[in-house]
Amino acid sequence: MSYYFTIIGTRDNPLFESDFGTSKVGGDGVARFEEEVKYMNQFIVHAALDLVEEVQWLNKELYLKRVDSYQNNHVHCYLTGGNVKFMLLMNPDPSATTYSAYPTSPPSRPSTARQSTILLAANPTSQATEEAVRQFMNEVYEAWVKCIMNSFYQANQVVTSPVFRSRVATAAKKYL
């Protein structure tokens, strides 16, 4: 399972990006996205922003849950009070996801039934998946608040703090 996490500012500009793999069930925490897919992840997340803008006015919660799905990718969103969006794209098997008409890599080996019931993305709409993503987003939000309270941080500025990056990675290992 691979994840792409990004923070989108109020001007729809990326403020932070990180990709990581699952650390649960013997995962090594390394994302398995191919080069072609890394650029598509950015496109998919930014395309989901239109859906976020529609849903945010109908929902009073900050965590909007899964807002979009596209070719085995599932996008989750968390809104802050300042209209900054935390977007998490999850892909259960990046090697099997191709965006062109002609596959560039051989198909992946099929997973066993036991593995698919254990992984979070075995059912992206399950309550366990939603709860794990919500807890991840809440912990990242706490780190975000501490980051933007720094007197040297300006709104819509790219976050380059290694402490913030390590806190996001720690939250990912803990919940995803």
BELRA-V507470 format. One record per backbone hydrogen bond with DSSP energy under -0.5 kcal/mol. NH is the residue of the N-H (numbers start at 1). CO is the residue of the C=O. Records with the same first field share a line. If there is no record, write none. Layout:
NH=CO, CO
This chain:
2=91
3=20
4=89
5=18
6=87
7=16
8=6, 85
9=13
12=9
15=7
16=7
18=5
20=3
21=29
22=1
24=176
27=24
29=22
38=34
39=35
40=36
41=37
42=38
43=39
44=40
45=41
46=42
47=43
48=44
49=45, 46
50=47
52=48
53=49
54=50
55=51
56=52
58=55
59=55
64=62, 77
65=77
67=65, 75
68=75
70=73
73=70
74=90
75=68
76=74, 88
77=65
78=86
79=62
80=84
83=80
85=8
86=78
87=6, 85
88=76
89=4, 87
90=74, 88
91=2
92=72
96=93
97=93, 94
98=96
103=101
116=112
117=113
118=114, 115
119=115
122=119
123=120
124=121
126=123
130=126
131=127
132=128
133=129
134=130
135=131
136=132
137=133
138=134
139=135
140=136
141=137
142=138
143=139
144=140
145=141
146=142
147=143
148=144
149=145
150=147
153=150
157=154
159=15
160=158
165=161
166=162
167=163
168=164
169=165
170=166
171=167
172=168
173=169
174=170
175=171
176=172
